[in-house]
Amino acid sequence: MKSTQRFDIIVIGGGIGGSAAALRAAQNNLTTLFLIGSKASKLRSRSQWVVNIDNMIGFHEGIIKDQVLASLRRANHQEAAALIEGQHYHINNRAIIKNTLERLQADYADAVTIILEDCKTTQRVDDGFVATTESGSYQAPAVVLATGIMDEQPHIQVHDKSGNIIDSPRAIYPFANRETALYCIRCEGHLTRDDAVAVIGQSGTTAEVAFMLHERYGNPVYILTNGDEPTLSETTHELCTAYGIEIIRDSITDFVSAGVGQLCGVTFTNHPPIRIKFAMIAMGTYRVYNDLAQQVMANLIAGDLPPEQRQIAISHKGETSVPNFFAIGDAARLIDEPTMKQIYTAQEYAVRAVDTIDHRRRRKMRAAALAHD
């Protein structure tokens, strides 16, 4: 039987929050186990689908592009400069995560162990926590959980490989990969400012997203309930009428493409087709990946939602109700405060959590040093 390997910290989840936590832990010289998950689990993460982050200062292609262009022009490489000038370089979640993994492997290999497996279980023990994967078990006095969420996806009827008609979300995926199906109004809403957009969902939250888009950009906005009856208040209906936001209750039959991943319209069972350039998915949370937090009895945010859709309750340091067990990113939420699903929020709480763990570790070192003297 393999012995349990020991670390100063275990970081679970390979998205933006987990990557930021692992990097901070390595920079603080903490021995770190980084469980980034399997390929299958990464595809179930929201970070794979919210791919545009040009709303963040510092994360824009122009910062590096300008320096590269200046270098090429100084070296009189005008042809290469012209080529780069005409390119668009995405700085997105996937690029940041890839770069962070490369930095960890190149600069902090002595401090960080990276494992491409899912964490199966977490367990409280006398001096911390034990995390298990398919290949082993690992122990640390502190854990940072950054497992994220998955949004509810619009289902439409498609043919499977056997020719049977099934309800599937597959039709939206090509557009999600190309930033024409969007998931975060804070990160991506500004992309729709010049074009018609359909907000998919049937709840009050769906309507709020539609209102925000109209109020900010004045562009044509539709609400598509995809066959479901909208659960909207009378005031919400009145505001939709005042803003000229049409609520289409008919079932979606197809998302129309104008090229690879380029959305240009939606068709319905009976309603006439509409022309749009973007779809904003606002159907609510399908799944909060909080299983590992529940295994150590960490509290979830109270509410009427089933446990699998409730976020993990945290303090301002990112700590759950279980001491030294932290949760960051979309899966976590401060008690009595609105959810802030932002990339920089995940990074901020990653730093808060890791620095708190580091502070407690160093405090013990000082106490031990003084006791020894």
Stockholm file with secondary structure:
# STOCKHOLM 1.0

chainA/1-373         MKSTQRFDIIVIGGGIGGSAAALRAAQNNLTTLFLIGSKASKLRSRSQWVVNIDNMIGFHEGIIKDQVLASLRRANHQEAAALIEGQHYHINNRAIIKNTLERLQADYADAVTIILEDCKTTQRVDDGFVATTESGSYQAPAVVLATGIMDEQPHIQVHDKSGNIIDSPRAIYPFANRETALYCIRCEGHLTRDDAVAVIGQSGTTAEVAFMLHERYGNPVYILTNGDEPTLSETTHELCTAYGIEIIRDSITDFVSAGVGQLCGVTFTNHPPIRIKFAMIAMGTYRVYNDLAQQVMANLIAGDLPPEQRQIAISHKGETSVPNFFAIGDAARLIDEPTMKQIYTAQEYAVRAVDTIDHRRRRKMRAAALAHD
#=GR chainA/1-373 SS CCCCEECSEEEECCSHHHHHHHHHHHHTTCCEEEECCCHHHHHTSGGGTCCCCTTSTTCCHHHHHHHHHHHHHHTTCHHHHHHHHTCCCCCCHHHHHHHHHHHHHHHCTTTEEEECSCCCEEEEETTEEEEECSSCEEEESCEEECCCEEECCCCEEEECTTSCEEEESGGGHHHHHTTSEECCHHHHGGGGTTSCEEEECCSHHHHHHHHHHHHHHCCCEEEECTTSCCCCCHHHHHHHHHHTCEEECSCEEEEEESSTTCEEEEEESSSCCEECSEEEECSCEEEECCHHHHHTTCCBCCSSSCGGGCCEEECTTSBCSSTTEEECGGGEEETTSCCCCCHHHHHHHHHHHHHHHHHHHHHHHHHHHHHHC
#=GC SS_cons         CCCCEECSEEEECCSHHHHHHHHHHHHTTCCEEEECCCHHHHHTSGGGTCCCCTTSTTCCHHHHHHHHHHHHHHTTCHHHHHHHHTCCCCCCHHHHHHHHHHHHHHHCTTTEEEECSCCCEEEEETTEEEEECSSCEEEESCEEECCCEEECCCCEEEECTTSCEEEESGGGHHHHHTTSEECCHHHHGGGGTTSCEEEECCSHHHHHHHHHHHHHHCCCEEEECTTSCCCCCHHHHHHHHHHTCEEECSCEEEEEESSTTCEEEEEESSSCCEECSEEEECSCEEEECCHHHHHTTCCBCCSSSCGGGCCEEECTTSBCSSTTEEECGGGEEETTSCCCCCHHHHHHHHHHHHHHHHHHHHHHHHHHHHHHC
//
